[in-house]
Amino acid sequence: MKTLFSKILAVMILLFFFTTSTFAISYKLGMFEPVHHGYFAGSVNYNNYNIAVSLYGEICVYDVSNNEYELVNSIDCNFKLSSYSLNPVVYQHYMYIPTRQKLLIFDLSELPEIKFVKSYPLDGSVTYVYSIAKYGNILALGGISKRSALLLSLEDPENPVELSLVETNSTRVTKSVDITDKYLITASLYEGLSIWDISDVYNPVLIKEFDIPKMICAYIVNNDYIIISDNYRLKLINISNPENIGDPVEIYNDNIGITGVFTLNQNLLIFNINKSLFCNLSELSNPSNINWKIDNLDFYCVNTNITDMGGGIYKIFCRDYYDSKTIFEINDSSQSITRISSINGEDFRNDGDIVTYNNYLYTVTYGKGIAIYRIGTDDKLELIKTDRLNNTIFNPTGLKDITITSSNKSTQHYLLVNDTYKFVIADLSDPENPSVISSTNAYIRSYCYSEPYLFVYYDSSKEITIFDLSDVSNPQQVSTLELTDSQQASIYYYNDYLYVGKYIIDVSDKANPQVVSDTTPAIKLTGLDDYLFCWPTSTSNTLKILKLTDPLNPEEVQTIYLGASYVYSMNLFTENLPMNDMVVCSFNATNATLPKTVIIKYNSRDEKFDIRYFLDSEVKGIAFGSNYAFVSQIGKAPLALFGLAFSIPHIANTWGWETDLVLDNIADRNDNITYYLEDGIKTVQKTTDISPYEQKTIPLAEGQCGEVIMPFSSYLAFKVSYHHTEEHGIAEFTLNYFYDKSFTLYTPQYLSSNLTWMGLATANCEDDVPGISLDAYDNTGNLLERANYVPHPMERYASVLSNIYTQTDWQDIAKVRVESNGFFNGLTISGNGNSQLLFTPAVYDSFKNDTRYLPHIDVKGYWNTYLVLDNPTDSDITINLILYSQGNEVVNENKTVPANSNLTILLNDYADKNVDCGKISNCGSELVSRLAYRFNSTGATAEFLINGYEHSYFLALNLPAYRADVLTWWGIALMNPNDSAVTVTLKAYANGQVIDTATVNLNPHTKMADLLENIFTNLNGQTVERVIAQTSTAPILGLNICGSNQDRYLFTKAFFY
């Protein structure tokens, strides 16, 4: 039964949909579900058992008597630890686990059974315990502030007694605590170390403090030394004489992070994430001459504990964040370490940023580096692997897709991975195998990028650091600025200013950044162009929006109420959104029933931002693939969203024109879509149902442009069809999920002598009013003329080229480059009068395949077939052209397309070889390719773009049955691009039903092209709406070929997934 809130929420969403045009987003679970065994934070050994504790309250007991981890018991205690790495301690047969406000006591006397004894309240003296240590019957708990520690007596193990509380003037977390019979040390994260004399445990005496800005953790060794981790280095402090304690001395300079320090009989043993380091204890007296024995473990130890087996033999029990477990045997006398056993953990957890590049998705994980997914065409993410990038990253906390533009203006994509103590830059030339280019030490909590500078903020050290990434192989630190007060992890760059919490920093001089203001009402923020989105306080249930018209004096323009009474954590981001007019605000609130994520969109008509969608879970990152959106949630795999908008760039419904939206449902279930019709003044919203396998034609009698919102779970193909009622010209194209701030419209200049006009249509896809520039070029890349236009919100601009470019002959224009500061879509429109039309969608700067196929070539005397190649780069591109005749390779030639130029190849030049299909390779990702046809005697033409991704095991050839009053013949063409034969099963549909089937055998590199009545023998005069072509062994290509005699054509690529 639905709750009242869910009913209200449904109504709110429905009202949003029916009151304004929106980029609708919803979600769907189950793309890739991880296995959860808990997020293990620590463990301890007792007798022959290893007891592991989860961050979220799960305790697992493993029998390790046979040098293997055998799970023998598991209980859920429903508590939460304060630290991601916190070993319990054992005294006698009792185990002590500190939580946020309590010390939990368990009886281990009857292992593998565990009995809960009691909880000891901490009463506010030390809360959120981050560290614990024991010596004898004295327990030390490190608290959240004042570099504090609470000493407890365990003389009565079930009833701890407070002995004393130590504090300093520090405001930082006591991240590390250690204790002996003589000393207590408390180390605060990124700040310093305090050393206490506890000869009198009731009255500890502070004897020494060190200011250590990069402090991580500290351990006492034999009452003589302290080992500390300080900014990638190990340091040693000699405390053998408490009246003359020496300064820290560096003893090792390649530290990633200490996960265990053990004092053996003869040696000091240190575990350093993925290494072990031995040195003889006697060498510590001369720290400049320590002879380290280092072993690479091939295992990331985030938690270690030790058992003394006697005779100088020890066992080290290690685990990583995924609960992968390894046992090492240590020989003290020989300084040797031997792996005894290993068990891979199955826990898999994505948490944080998501980046999409081409057809791949990257996300951060705990303990396994980054996860790399392939975005498939079947609604699913395929996990390829997790990758620690040559062991350079361990626990990444952030990802960013950065670009570097070279001197020749080519742009290269890189993946920047933040690993808290460093950032790694990886080349994405091979998307499945990112290759590390550089690794740079840097403390990072948040960062932003403005080419070529990386701005890094670390809240604990209060530092802003600027790096120059011009040379990605060798990033250079430019400057560092320390702020007065620590701010929450957020940073935004705009016009030479950085916004960090309350601070505004002038970074126009990268070598000398300066704080210019500290009054911004934000402890966490994000930005969107010239807007700041600020979370003003740590409990605020509002989001304040500030305008940066004057970057030094942000003006508050709006407050958005999030609906929660008390928000205690906040994530704000705009990264990786396909249209930068949306902000994702994700938060944790005390109201458990409320949604935890809102998506905010700007509406220029009201000149304000509106909440457009709610999501009932906390989101850490969002990114978009070619058709899908993905978010990252805490403890879950990426979650797919739906509601992606397909823009309709041009609607013609006057002067004899008809425009139809054609829906093809290629699934056996009912569906529903929402579409919007826009004219720059008003928005008309409509919805329609579509039955299984139905082809539905919707006349678009209103608006100039529009958009269709497709649910993620749908299998729908959208086409826009045009018809001139008097001259009977017809055109159509399949809608794609594409709009951008720049794209190119390629004209059919190669046919200009047969055309009477060429034109273009662009649609403003935003509520904002950005201007656009339209640069016309000839076929050798020369700029002919520039035009500018400022459209209304959600308005179409359509005109013939001769009206746009009054100083240029329209027949000389080969392409028009469209640039804007907002998102647009576009279409090339051309014709011979209105009886023969060529409408071709815009080409975006998106990835195209290196190899592309030519599924249908007809070189009979009365046909011309053209291969049209456009090179938008500054370098020549040489492609390899291979043509086939009945499966035999008869042409193999190289063709060079000059830089910024066009090359049109008339394939009829190979008519003597009877070529019928082919392919081009070595195209790279930027070459634009088209296949075009012309019937010589009538001038009938057809053209479509090819990008190399048209082949599939399942093709839907959605035929223009809705033009049965104009067309006189319907056919299809299929090509087998493979080296082996394929059998294709064909199903013909009409009125949502299969009306006939056929089977076609295609030999390697052959095609089949024929009329439907020659392929299917039982059509009985019915008009076919769709042909489904399916294979089980190899992918194929398909093409609709339809016409009205030989006077006009409709050739459309098959829809595939």
N, C-alpha and C positions, 0 to 999 in steps of 0.2 A: 504494500500500500504506500502510495507516495506521501511524503511529509508535506505539511503546509508550506514549508519553505521551498521545497522542490516545485510545488505548484506555482507559487509566486514567481520563482525564478524562471519557470517555463513561460509564464505570461510576460515577464519583463523582456526575455529574449524575443518573444513573438512581437512585442511592441517595437523593439529595436528594428526588427526586420521590416515591419510595415510602416515605419515612419521615415526611414531614410535609407539611402543606398549605403550598404556596408560591405566590408570585406569579411564575410561570415566565416567563423572558425569554430569547429567543434573537435571532438577527439575520439579516438578508438584505441582500445588497449589490445595487447597481445601480439605485437609485431615480433618481439623476441623476449621471452620471459626468462630471467635468470633463476638459478637455484639458490636459495638463501639458507645458510646454516648459521647466520648471525655474523656480526662484524666483530671479530675477536680482538680484544684489546690487550690481554695479558694472560699469563698462565703461571702455575707453580707446581713443583713436584712434591709428592709425599708418598713414602714407601715406594711401591712400584706403579704409581699412578701419576698421570699428568692431568691437572685440572685447569681447564681453559675457561676464561670469562669473556662474555660478549659485552660490547659497549651498550647493548640494549637489554641486558639482563638474563642472558642464557648462560648456564653453566654446564659444561660437558666434561665428562670423566673418561679418560683414556687409560686402558691397561697398556703399559709400556714394558712389561717384564720380559717380553721376547724381542725387544728392540724394534717393535712395531707399534703404531698407534691403533689400538682397537677400541672403538667407542663402546663403552659399557653402561653409560648412564647419561641422561640429559634432563635438566630441569629448567623451567622458565620462572625466574623470580620477579620479573616485572620491575626492574630498577634500571637506572641509567647512570653510567660512569661519567665523570667529568673530563676524562682524558682518553685519547685514542690509543695510548700505550701506558698501561698501568698494571703491573704485576700484583696479584694478591700476595700476602705473606702468611706463613704458617708458624705457629708457636705451639709446641706440644702437639696435640691432635686437633687444633682449632685453626680455621682459616679466616682471615680478616680481609674484607673487601670494602673500601671506602666508596660511597656514592656522593651525591651532591650535598645532602644534609645529614647523612647517617653513616655509621660504621656497622656493616653487617657482619655477624659472627656465625660461622657454620662449624658443626662437629664432623670431623673426618674419621672418627674412630671405627666406623663400620663401612669403609669404602668397599665397593663402589657406591654405596648409598651415602647420600649427603643429608644431614639434618640441620635445619635452620634453628639456631639457638635464640638469637635476639638481635635487635638493632640498638646501637648506642647512639643517642642523639648528640650532634655536635654543637647544638645550641648557639650557633652563630659565631663561635670563637674561631673556627676554621671551617669554612664551607667550600663547596666545589673543590674537593681535594684533587689535586693534580699529581701528587707524588706521595709515596709511602716507603718507609724503610724500617728495619728492625735490627736491634742488637741486643742479644740476651732477651730479657723480658721487657725491654723498653721499645715502644712503638712511636715513630715520628710520622706525622701527617703534614704535608706541605699545603698551605692554604692559598686562597685566590689572590690575596693582596698583602701588602706590607712586608713582602719577603718573609712571611710568617711560617711558623711550625708549631704544632701542638705535640707535646710529649705525653704519652700515656703509659701507665704501668700495667703490665699483663700478669702481675703476680697471681691474681685471680683471673684466669683466662676468660671466664664468662662475664666478668664484670670489670672492664677497664676503669682505671682511676686516673683522672687528669693530674699530671705532675706540674707542668708549667707551659706557658705560652710565650714564644719569642716573636718579636716584631722589630722591623726597622722602619725607616722613613720612606721606603720604597712604595710605589703604588702598583707594582707589577705582580703578576702571577708567580707564586713559588712553584716553578716548573720542575725543580729537582731538589730532593732532600736526601741526605745520607747521614748515618750515625755510627759511632763506635762508642767504646766505653769512655773515651776522652773528649771527642769532638762531635759537634753537630754542624753541618753545613746546609745553608739554604741558598739556592740559586734562582734568581728571577730572570725570566726570559728576556733576552736582548738588553739586559741592564747591568747585572752584577752579581756578586757573590759575598755572602756573609759567613764568617767562621766564628763558632761559639765554643767556649769551654763549658762542658757539662759535667765537670767533676762533681758538682752539686746539681743534680738534675732538677731540683726545686728552684734553683736560682742560676740559670745559664748566664754566662758573661760573654758579651760580644768582644772579641779580641782583634778582629781584623775585617775590613771591608775592601772590596775591589770594585771599581767601576769598569765593567766589561760590556761594551755596547752590543757585541755580537754573541752574548752568552747563550748557550743551549742547555748544557747539563753538566753535572759535576759528581765525582766519586772520590771517596777516601780510600787510600791504599796503605794498610798497615800502620795507621796513625802517623806516618811519616810524610805522606805526599797526598796531594789532591790532583786528580786528572780532570781537566775541563775541556769541553768542546767550545771553540770560539771561532766562528766564521770560517768553517772548512779546515780548521787547524786544531790539533791537539796541543794543549799546553799543560805544563807541570808546575805545581806550587809546592815548595818544600816547607812542611809544617813541623819538622822534627824538633825545632826549637820554637815554642809558641811565643817567646819573647822577641824572636827575630825571624818572622815569617817572610820568606823571599817573594819577589815579584814573579808573575807567570812567565815561564820560559817555553818557547815553542819547541816541540819534540817531534811533530809530524805534520806535514802541510797538505795532505790530500784527503782530508776527512769529509765524508759525506754526511754522516750522522751516527753517533754512538748508540748502539742498541744493547750493549752489555759490557761491563768491566768486571773482570774476575781476578782475584788474587789467589794464585795457586801456591804450591809449596815453594817452587823455584822461580816461577815466571809470572809476569803480568800478561793476561790475555784480554784483548779488546776485540769486540765484534763491531764492525763498522759498516752496517747495512749489507754489503756484499763481499766483505773481506774479513779475514781474521789477522790480527797483529800480535806476535809474540815478542817479548823482550825479557831478559833476565832481570829479576828484581834488583840485583846488585848494580845494574847499569843506571838505575834512576838517579844515583848519587852524582853521576856525571852526564847530565842530560844532553850535552852537545855531542856525545859519542855513543848514543844508543844504537845498537845494531838490531833493527827490526827484521823479523822473519814474517813475510807477508804471504798469505794464501788467498787466492780468489775462490770464493765459495760456490759460484754459479747458483746462488740462492739469495733472495732478498730477505734478510732477517729483520723483522720489525719488533720481534719479541723473543727474548732468550732467557733461559734459566738453567742452572747447573746442578748436577748431583755428583758428589764425591764418591767414587766407587772404591777408593782405597788403593794403596800402592802406586800413587802418582797417576792414576787413571781417573778421568772425569767424563761425564756425559753432558753434552750441551743439547738442550731441546729448543728448537727454533720453529717459528711459524711466521707466515706473512699475512697480509691483510685478508687474503682469500682463504685463510686457514689451510694453506699448503704447509705440511709439517715435515721437518727433517731432524734426524738425530745424528749428531757428530760425536765421535769418540776422541778425547784429548789425551795425549801422552805428555805429561809435564816434563819429563827428563829429556825427551827428544824434540820437543816443540813441534809435535806433529798433530795434524787434525785429519780424521778419516770419517767420511760419510758412511753411516751404518744403514740408514733407511730413509726413504722419502715417500711421501704421499701427497699427490696434487690435490689442492682444495678445489671444490666445485663452486664455491661462492663467487658470483660475478656481479659487480656493482658499477653502473655508470653514474656519475655524479658531477655535473658541472657543465662547462661550455660544450657546445656542439658546433662543428664546422662542416659545411658541405662544399665539395669541390668536384666538378664534373658529376659523375654518377656514384660518388663515394661520400660517406659520412664518417666523421671522426669525432670521438668523444673521449673524455678523460675517465679513468677508472681509478679505484684505489688499489695500489699494489701491483698492477699489471700494465702500467704505462698507459698508452692510448688504445682504444678499441677502434678497429677499422671495419666498416660495413660497406658492402656494395648495395646500392639502392636498386632493387630489381623492378621489373615491370609487372610483378604479380602481387602488388600490395605489401610486399615484405622486405625487411632488411635481412641481408645475408651477412652474418658475422664471418669475416675473413680471418681475422686473427687479432690478438692483442700484441702490442709491440712496445718494448722498452727502448726502442731506438738505439740499438747497440749499447744497451745498459747505461745510457746517459740520463734516463729519467726513471723515477721510481713511483712517486705519488703525485702526479700532475694535478694542478688545481685550475689550470686555464688553458684555453686554445684560442688562436686567432689566425685567420687567413690573411697574410700580409702580402703586399705586392711591392716590387721594386722595378722601376722603369729605367731601362738602360739608356745609354747615349743615343742609340738608334731608335728610341721610343718604343721598343718592344717591352712588354710587361711579363714578368715572371712571378708565379705564385709560390709562396712558401708557407709552411706551417710553423707557427711559433708556439712552442709548448712551454708553459710556466710550471716549474717544479718546486715552488716556494723558495728554494735557495739558488735557483739558476733559471735561465731560459735557454732553450734549445731551438735552433732553426733547422728545419728539414726541407729538402727539395721534394716537390710533389710531381716531378716529371714521370715517375712511376707511382701512380696513386696508391697501389697496393703495398708498395715497399718504400715508404719515405726514407730518404737517405740524409743522415746528419751532416750538416755543413759546419755548424759551430755550436759550442756550448759555452755559456758565459755565466760566471758566478754573479748572482744578484739576489737580494732579498726582495720578494715580490708578494704583495697581497692583491693589488689590482694594477691595471695598466691600460693605456690607450695608445693608439698608433696614428701618426700623421706622417706620411712618407717624406723623408726616410727616418724619422725620429720615433723612438720608443720612449714613452714616459712611464716610469715605474714608481709606484707608491708602496711603501711598507709602513703599516700603522704602528707596529711595535717600536720601530726605531724612529718613527716620525719623519722619514726621509723621502724626498722626491729625487729620483735619479734619472738623468736623460742619457740615452744611448743613440749613437748615430749608426744606422744599419745600412748605410750606402754600400759597404762591403759586407755582405751577409756572412762571409767566411771569417770575418774578424771585426765583430761589433766593437765600437769604441765608446767608452764612457766619456761623456762630454762634461757633465757637471753633477753636483749633488747639493741639495738644499734641505736643511733640517728645519722642520716646522716646530713651533712652540708647543702646540698641543696635538695629541694623537687624534686622528679622525677615523671613522669607519672606512672599510675598504671600498672606495669609489673614487673615480677620477674621470674627467671629461675635458677634451681639448676643443677649443673653438677660437679661431682667428688670433693665434699667438697668445692665448690665455689658457691656463689650466684651472679647472675648478675641482677642488679637493675638499669635500665637506664645507666648512665655513670659509675656507681660504680661496682667494683669487690670486693667481700667480702669473706674472708677466714673464713669458718665455720667448719673447721676440729675440732676445740674445740668449741662445741656447747655452752658452758658456757661463752665463751669469743670471740665472732666474731670480726674480725678486717677488716677494709677497707684497701685494698692493692693497689687499683688503682682507678682513677676517670677519665679515658680518653677514655672509650668505646664510639664510635660515635652512641649513641642511646638515645632517650627520651622514647621510648617504644620498647619492644623486646619480642621475644619468642625463644624457643630453640628446637632443634631436634637432640638428641644424641650429637655429638660434633660440631654442627653448631649453631650459633646465627643468628637470623633474626632481623635486627635492622631498625627501622624507625628513621632516623638520626636527623631530625628537625621537628618542628610543621607544616611546610609548604611543606615538601619534597614530591616529586612525585616518589621517588625511595625507594627500599628496599635493604639494604646492607647485604650481607651474609658474616659472619666471621667464620673461622675455629678455633676450640679450641684445636688444637694439643698441644699448650702450653696454659693452661687455664689462665695464667697470662698475656699472650700477644696474644690476638685474632688476627688472620691474615685475612684481608679482601681478599676474593677470588672471589667475584662476586657482580655485581649490577644489580638489576632487575628494569626496568622502568614500572611503573604502568599505563601509558597512560594518566593520568590526569595532567592538568597543575598546579593545586593547591589542595593539599590534606589537609583538616583541621581536620580530626579525623581518628583514625586508631584502628582496632582490629586485633590482631595477636594471633593465637592459633594453637596447634597441638593436643589438648587433645581428647581422645575418638575415634581417627581414627583407623580403623581396620588394616591398614598398616602404620607404622610410617615412611613413606618416603614421606609424603605430609604435606604441610603447608597451612593453610587457612589465607589469607590476605584480610581483609575486611575494606573498607575505605569509607569516605564521601569526595566528591570532588565537585569543582565548576562546572565541566562539567556534567550537568544533564543527558546527553545522554549516558555517558560512563558507562560500568558495574562497580559495586561497590565491587565486590568480585572476587578474583582470587584464584585458587588452584594451588599450585606449587608442582612439583614432581621432585625427583632427578633422573638423567639419568647418570649412571656410564660410559657409553660409551663415552659421551662427558665430563664427570666429571663436570657437572654443573646442576643447577636447571632450569627447564623450566616452564613457565605458561602453564597449561594444560586445564583449563576451566575458563569461565567467568560466573558470576551470576549478574543479574542486580539489586540487592538489597543488603542492608547492613546486614551482618550476625553477630550475637552476640555469637553463640555457634553451635557446630556440634557434632553429636553422631551417632552411627550405631547400629541398631538392628541385628537380625539374617539374615535378607534379605534386609533390607531397611536402608537408611541413612536419618537423620533428621537434619535440621538446625533451629535455632531460629532467627527470624527477629523482629526488633523493632515494637511493636504494633500488631503483628500477632501471630497466633498459629504456632506450629512447622510445617515446610514445608518439605515434603518428597522429597528426591532425587532419581534418578535412575542411572543406569550405573554401577551396581555392577558386579565384575568380578568373574566368576566361573572357578577355575583353573582345567586344565587337567593335572594330574600328570605324565601320562605315555602314550606315543604314540609308538606303535610297528609297523613298516612297512618294515621290512627286514626279511630274513630267514623264509619266508613262512607266516609271520604275516600280518593281515589286522586290521586296527583300523578305526572305523567309529564314527563320531559325529552324534547322533540321536536327532532330534528336534521334539517335539510334541507340536503343537499349540492347546491349549484347549480353544480357544475363537473363536468368529464368526467374526473376523476382520483380515486383513492382518497385518503382522509384519515384522520386519527386525532386524537382529542381525549382530554384528561384532565379528569376532574371529581372534585370533592371534596364529600362529604356530612358536615355538621357537626351536632352536637347540644349543643355547649358542654362536652362531656366527652371525646369521642373524635372522631377524624377518619377517615373511610373514603375511600380513594382508589381510583378505578377508571379504566380506559381502555376505549375502544371504537373499532373501525374503522367507517368508513362508506364505502360504495361510490359510484361516480359517480352523481349525480342521485338518490340514495336518500333516502327519508324514513324515519327511524329513530325509534322510540318506545322510551324507556327508563323502565320503572317505577322511581320513587324510593321504595323501601320503607324506607329508613333515613334518619336525620337530620331536622333541623328546618329547615335552610337549607344553602346550599352555594355553590359557584362552578364555572364551566366555564372552562377555559383553551383559548383558540382560537389556533392558529398564525397568524402574520401573513399567510402566503400562502394561507390557506384562504378559500373562498367558502361559508361556513356560516351558516345562520340558526338561532338558538336560540329555542325557545318553551317556556314552562312551561304545562302544561295540568292543570286540576283537574276532578274528576268526583265527584259524590256518588252512591254505588252504590245507595242506597235511594230518594232523591228525584230523582235523575238531573239535578241542577243541573250546568251545565258553564261553565267560564271558561278563558280563556287569554290570554297576552300575550307579546310578543316581548321577549327579554332585551336590555338595553342595557348598554354599558360605562360605567356610572355608579355611583358612590357618592361621598359627600361628608360633611362634618361638619354640613351643614345642608341640609334639603330640606323640601318641603311636600307633604302628603297632602290632596288635594281630595276631598271627599265628594260623593256624588250627592244632595245635600240637596234639589235640585229635584224629586226623586222620593221624598222621604222618606215621604210619605203612602202609597206603594205598597210600601215596604220594611218588613220586620219587624226588621231589625238593620243596623247599620253598624259596621265595625271597622277595625283596622289591623294590619299586621305590619311589624316592622323587624328587620333582621339586622345584628349586629355583624360587620363585615368584617375585624376585626383580632384579633390574638392578645392585645392589651392589653385592659384592662377599663375603658373609659371610661363615665361616666354619661351619660344622655341626659335632656333635658327635652322634654316634649310639651305645647305650648300650644294649646288649643282656642279657635277664634274663630268668631263668627257671620258672616253674610254682609255685614255692614257694617264688619267689621274690629275689633269689640269683643272683647277677651280675656274668655273665659268662665271658664276654669279651667286650671290648670297641673298636670301630673303629672310625676313623676320616676321613673327606673328605672335600675338598675345591672345590666347583663347580664353573663353570663360570656363569656369569649373565644369568638368564633365562634358565638354563640348567637342564636336568634331570640326575639323577643318578639311575641306575637300575642294579641289580645283584642278583644272587642266594646267599643264606646265607652261603653256604659252601665256596664261594669265598671271602666273606666279613670277616667271622670269621674262621680263619684257625686253631685256637687252640680249637675249640668247635665243638662237634657233632651237626649238624644243627637240628637234630630231638629233641634235648633237649631244643631248644629255644621256649619259649612260647610268648615272646613279645620283641619288640625293642623300646626303648625310644629314640626319636629323639629330640635333643636340638640344638639350633642355636641362633646366634645373628641377624638373619634375618628371613624373613617369607618364610615358606616352605609349601608344601602340600605333601601327601604321599598315598601309596597304598601297601597293602600286596598282593603279587602274588605267587601262588602255583599251583602245578599240578601233575598229574600222566602222565608223558610224556607230550605231548602237545594235548592229546585227551580229558582229563578231567581237567578242570581248576576251581580254586577258587580265585577270585579277590575281596578283601574287602577293602573299604576306611579306612583311618586313623581315629583314635578316638581322638578328641580334648578335652581339659579340659573345655568343655562347659556344660551347665546345662542339666540334664536328669531328667525325671519324676520319682516320687517315685513309681508309679504303672505302670507296663508294661504288654502288652497283648501278648499271644501266639496264633496267629490266626489260625494256621493249624498244627495239630499234627497227624502223621500217624504212628501207632504202629503195622501195619500188619506184619506178619512174615518176609516179604522180605524187609521191610523198617526199618531203624533206625532214630529216631529223637532225637537230642541232644539240651539241654539247656546249654549254655556255659556262665559261670559267672566269671568275672575277677575283683578282688578287688584291686585297686591301692593305697588304703589308708593304714595307719599304724595301723588301728584298725579292728577287726573282724566285718563283716556285716552279720546279720541274717535276711534272707528274708522269706516271707511267700509264699509258693507255693500252688496255688489252681488249680486243674484240673477238667474239666467237661466232662461228657459223655451225649450227647444229652440233654444238658441244666441242668443236675443234677450235683451238686458238689459231686465228688467221692474221691477227695484227698484234704487234708488240712494239710500241714506239714511245719515246719520251717526247713530251711537249712542254715547253717553257712558257709560263705566264709571267710577263714582265711585272716588275714592282708597280703597284697602284694602277694596274691596267686590266683590260679585258681581253680574253681570247675566245673566239667563237669557232668551234670545229664543226664543219658540215660533214656528218657521218656518211652522207651519200657519196663522198669521195672514195669510200671503200665498198661501193655497190658491187664492183666486180668480184668481191670476195664473199658476197651474200651474207654480210654480218647481220646478226639478229639480236644480240645482247652483248654485254661487256661489263667492264669495271675500270675504275681509275684508282691508282694508289699513290703513295707518297704525297698525299694532299696536305698533310699537316692538319692543324686544327682551325685554321683561319680562312683557307680557300673556300670561296662560295661557288657552288656548282648547281646548274640547272639543266634539265632535259626538256627540249621543246620540239614541237611538231607543227608542220604546215602542209596543207593540201594545196598543191601549186595552182590548180585551175580555179579554185574558189577562194583561196586565201584563208580558209578556216585554220585556226591556230589553237594550240594548247601548250601550257608550260607548267612545270612544278619544280620546286627545290628538292635536292637530294643531299642528305647529310651523312649517310652511311649507317644510320640506325633503323632503317626501314624493314629489316628482315626479322622474321619471328617464326616460331612454330605454329602460331595461331594468328590468322589474318581475318579481319572483317572487311570485306569489300562492300561498303555501303553505297548502293546504287541510287541514282536520282530518279526513283519511281515517281516522285512528286512533279517531275517534268515530263510526264508521259504525253501531255498534250503538245509538247514541242519536239521531243526526241523520236527518232524513227528506228534506232538500233541501240542495243546494249551488249557490251562484251566485257571480258576481263583478260588480263595478261598476267602470267605467273612466271617467275624465273627461279631456277635452282642454281645458286651461286657456289655450291659445294663440289667437292671432288668425288662424291659418291651419289648414286641415284637416290631419289626420294619418291615415295608414294604419297599423293595428296588426296585427302578426302574432301569433297566439296558438298556443301548443303545449301540449297536455295530456299530462301524464306519469302513469304508473302503473308501479310496480315498476322504476323507474329508466329506463323506456323511453318514447319519444314514442308515444302511441296515437292521436292525432288532431291535426289542425291546422285553423285557421280564420283568416279575415281580417275585420277590422272597420274601417270607415271612420267617423271621427269629425269632424264639422264643428266650427268654432271654438266654444268655450264650450258644448259639449254633453257629455252622458254616455251611457253604455250600461250598463244593469243588467238581468241576465237569469240564468235558471237554466242550468247547464252543458249540460243535454240540449238546450236550445234554441240554444246556440251551436255545439256540436260534434255532428255528425250520425252519427259512427261510434264512439261509446263502447261500445256493445254491453253495457251494464249494468255496465261496470267502474267502480270507485270511483277518482276522479281525486285524486292526491296533490298535484299542483301544476299551475298554469298559468303559463307564461312569456309575458309581454306585451312585445313589442319594437317600437320605432319607429326610424326613421333620420333623421327630419326635425325632431322636437320632442319634449320630454319630456311624459309623461302621469302621471296618478295612478291608483292602484288600490286596491280594497278587496275582501276576502273577505266574502261575506254568506251565512251558513249558519244553519240552524235545525232544530229538532225541532218540526214543524208550526209553530204560532205560539205555542208554549208557552215556548220558550227559544231564545236566539240566541247565535251566535259570530260577531261582526264584528271583523275584524282588518285593519289596514293592510298593504298589500303591502310586502314586503322589497325594498329597492332599493339599487343601488350604481352 
